Every structure is written in structure tokens, then in C-alpha cells.
Amino acid sequence: MVFKSSLHRASTLFSTKLPQVLRNRCLSTAVSPIELAHDEHIPADGNRSHRPLLILHGLFGSKRNWQSLSKAFMRDLSRPVYTLDLRNHGSSPHVRPMTYSHMAADVLSFCQKYSLRDVSLMGHSMGGKVAMALALHPELPSDLLADLIVSDIAPVRAKVSQDTVQHVRAMEIIQAGNISTRKEADEIISEHEQDPSVRSFLLTNLEIKKATPVKFKIPVDILKEGRAEIESFPYAPGERSWDGRTLIIKGKKSKYINRHNIPLIDQFFPQNQLKELDTGHWVHAEL
């Protein structure tokens, strides 16, 4: 798989050793982190904390979306792999606000709890922005991140797509519709999204219980309220930079990374390498 081999090459490239001790510091005294749900895949040697790969999903996603790939990464890289559910996603708590500073603090808290060191941090889309926000934070422990892998997103303010707006609208209709089956939910979403693979992805968030209306596991209201925050990025060009080794993965058919924002990526992450793959935005799912 091309995506997997790209990560393997990045792992070989990103071999810089960092100090072993994590400073027990929070990103900001004004931010109270929450405990994130996670899955872990531990290699045969039992290593749970040294040079782990930590994976952050995108909007409407969860650790579940990365289950097969994370097992393959652990096997091929012989490193521990952790996949997280970011706040308001998957099995993690529903809580306001939905800012990148708060999400980054949640991830740092997870790393500190499990004594992770020399972390390879990978994020897709919204998760990529969380990863970049963590790398750029002025209070980041200097010994936490070994390298950064960002999948098809740039560190800039960018409006969510109209597709995403329609997805939220479809979820609202489903929750208000007193329906009881996945088929009914899919029929409603199909009026807003033609791609069956995207509908299937969105419906992984559906919770179905016998004799009760379906609902979504994710808090649709909080995500809708947090749209402006999700569109944002907490740092301006020139304000901060991270000099660690960074791999930027661009989907060739996607517009999220483009000629306008590539120079900004270079400002924030001067040691980055850009790798283009023949996919759209859903890089990990399309190869």
C-alpha cells in the first residue's frame, strides 16, 4: 500500500533521538484536558511507550476508521500504535469548546498519562490541524515529538466544504425524524450526499437500539456550534514554527493543500517534505 510505504519511509527518515524524560506540563493553565478514548496495538517486544505512532482522525471520524491500518503499521514498523478519539467523536466525552487548543491539550494529556516519548504524531484533516497545533504550541515539552505527519490539510483558516454543511444538516434531520433503521437514515443522507462510501463513513456514527429512534454517537449540536473553530487555526504565519522533521501528505485530487498555502506550510514547518499521492482528501481510505 502506497500510504503505508510512505509512512515506513518517513519512519526511517525520522530517526532523530530526543531526551527520554517528559516534562509534566500542561499546554495551558487555562485549558482543562479531558481523557480520550483510545485503541492500542503493541508489538511483540512489549514496548508501549518508546517511539509510538499516534494517529488522530478527521471530522466525523474515530479511531475505528484506522483499525486495519494501525494494526498494519504496528506489524510493519514494530512500534506501538495508538489511535485516539478526539473530543466529541467516537467514545470520547462530549464537551465544549471545540477549539484546537483544547484538542491539542487533550492529546498532550494522553501522552503524559501513558509516558509516551519520541512520538510520531499523524493526523488527517481536522486531526492534522490538532497535530500541528500541538507541535507549534510554545509550551510543548521539547522531548515529546520526534516527527510530525500531516495528511491533506494546511495550517490555515479554511471554510468547511458545503458537503460538510450538508452532512450536518442530514444528521439533524435524522435525529429529529423519529426513524429506527440504518436504511431510513441512509435514505435521508443520500439526499445530501451521493457517494455511498461517504454515507457509510458518516453512518459509522449512528447508534441503533431496538424500539428506540436512532441517534448519533457524536454531539451534532456541539459540532455545528464549533464550525468556526473547526475552520480556524490558532496561529498566524510567522507567529510560531516547529523545526522538527515533518511529512506533509497531499491528495493529488484534493484542494486542501494548494499553491496558495504551501508557502505557509513552509513557514510553520521549515523541515517539511511534501509527498503527493494519487488520491482525493480521504488519503488513507482511497489507496
N, C-alpha and C positions, 0 to 999 in steps of 0.2 A: 504494500500500500504506500503510495507516494507521500501522504501526510505523515505516516508513521516513520518512513525512512528519513524525511526532513527533520523530524524531531530527534531521531537517532543521530543524525549528523550534527544537529545542534548540541546534543549531549556531549559528543566528542569535542566539539569546538569549545563548549563552555566548561572548561576543566579547572578554572581558577579556584584554588582553595582559599577559604576565608576562615577567620578565627572561629573557635569552636563554641564559645560561650554567648548565649543570647542575653542581652540586657533586658531585664524585666521592666520594660517601659511601655506605656500605652501611647497610641498616636496622639491623643489629645486629652487633657483632663476634662474637657467639656463633652467628650464623646463616651458614652457608656456602651461597650460592645455587648452583643448577645452571643449565646452559644449556638453554633451552626451544626446542623445535621451533616453527617459525612459517611462515605464508604471508604474502606481502605483495602489495599492489595499489597501484601507483604511478601518479599522474596524469601526463598528457602533458607537463606542465612539468618533470618530473623531480624535483620536491620529494619527498624521502624522510624528512625529519626535522621539518619545521615544522608544528605543529598536526595531528598524526596522530590518527586514531581507532584505539584499541587495544581489541580485543574478547577477553573471557575467557568461556569456555564453562562449563557446569554439570557436575555429577557424571555420569560415564559418557559425557560428550560429548567433542568435539575440535574443532579448527579446521575440520575437514571439514564440520561441521554449518552453518558460517557462510559457506561458499564463495560461494554465489549472492548472499546479502545483502551480503557485503563488497565484491564487485565493483560492485553497485548503489550502495552508499554512496560508493565512490570516484568513480564516474561522476557522481553527483548532487551530491556535496559538493565535488568537485575537491580532495580531500585524500588523503594517503596513508593506507591502511588496513592494519593488521597484525592477524592472528588468531593467537593462541598456543595451544599445547597445554600445559596446566598439568602439573606433575609427576604421574607415574603415569597419564597419559592420552595418547592419540594416539601420536605418535612421540617424545615426551619421555622422559627416563630414568625408570626405576623405582627409587625411593629412599625410604627412611624419613627423617624422620617426615612425616606428612601434616597439618601444622599450618598455620593461616592465616598465621602469622608467617613460616614458611618459604616458603609460596607467594607471599606478598607480596614477600619478598626476591628471589625468582626473577624476578618481574615488574620490579622496580626494576633489577635487574642487566641485564635485557634492554634497558630504556630507556636505561641508561647506555652499554651497548655500542654501540647504534645512534644515540647522541647525540640522542635524541628530546626535544623541548621543547614546551611548551604542549599537553600531551597531553589528549585527551578519552578518558577511560577508561570503558569499558562492560563490565559483567559480568552474566551471567544466573545466578540461583540460587547455587550454590557459587561461581561466578566473581564474582557480585555481592558476596559476602562477602569474597572476596580483594580486590576493588577497594576496598571500604570499609575493610578493614584497612590497606591501603596509604595511603589518604587520611588515616587517623586516626593513623598512626604518628608519634611525637614526633620522629623523626629524618628524616622525609620532607623531601627538598630542597624549599625553598619555591617554586622555579621549575619544578617538574616538571609538576604537574597544572593544567590550565586549568579543567576541569569533569569531573563525575562523572555517569554514567548507570547506574542500578541497576535491573535487570529482575526483578521479582517475588520479592524476598527482603528480609528485615528484619535489622538488625544485632543479633540476639538469639540466645540459645541456644534451639534448637528441635529436637526429635527428628526424625530422618528418618522418612518415611512408611513404613507397613507394606508398601506397594508396593515401595519401595526395598529393604527387608529381603528380600522375596520375589525380587526381581531378583537380588540377590547369591546367594541360595540356588540359584536356577536356574542361574546361571553355574557355581557349584561342582559341581552335578550334571552339567552338560555336560562340564566338564573332567575329571571322574572317570569319564565314561561310555564312553570309547573310541569315540566316534562320529566320522564322517568327512564329513558333509554339512551344509550350512546347513539343509536341510529337517528333518533329525533334531533339530538344535539348536532350530529354531523350534517343533517339536512339544513339546519339553521346556519351553521358555519359556511356551508357550501354556497350560500347566497352572498357571502362576503369574501370567500377565498376559494379559488378554483383548483388549486394544486392539492391533490389528495395527500401527498406526503406532508405538506404543511398542516393540513387539517388533522392528520394523525398525530403530529407533534403537539399541536395545541390541545388535543383531546387526551394526551397523557396526563393532563392536569385535572381531568374530570373525576369526580368522586361519585360512585353509583352505589346506593344502598337500597335494598329491597323495600318496596312500599313507601318510599320517600322520594321527593323530587331530587334530580341530580343537582349537584353544585360543584364549584371549582375548589380545588385544594388551595389555590393561590387567592389572595385577597384582591379581587378585581378592583375594588374601590380605592385601595391604597395605591395600586399600580397606576390607576388612572390619575389620581391626585398627584402622583410623583412624576408625571410626564416631563415637566420642566426640568426636574433634577436629573432624570434619565437622559435627557437631551444634552445636558450640560457637561462641563469638565472643570474640575476645581482649580486648575492652574492656567495662567496665561502664558503664551510663548515668551521665553526669556526669563520667566519668573523662577523656574526650577529646572534642573536637569539631573539625569541619572547616568553615570558613566559606566555602569555595568554592561556586560555583553547582552545584546538584545536581538532576538529574531522576530521580524515582522513578516507575517504570512498574509499575502493578499490574494483574494479570489479574483482571477482574471476577468470574470464576467460581473464582478461587483463594483459598485461605485463608492463604497465606504472609504476606501483608500484611493486617492487620486492625485493628479499632478499639483493640485492646489494645496493639499495638506501634507504631502510627503516632505516638503521643506520644514514644516512644523515638527514632524516626527524626528527629523534630524536635529532640530534644536533641543528637543526634550531628551532624546536618546542618541547622543553623538556616536556611540559604538554600535549602532544597529546595522543589521544586514536585512535586506528586503528580498523575500523569496515569493515569486508569483506562481500559483498553481492554477490549473485549468478547471476552475470551479466558479460557482457563484458565492454568495455570502456564507452559505452553510458548508464551509470547507470540510469539516470533519465528517459530514454526512454524505458528501457528494462523490468522494473518491472510492 
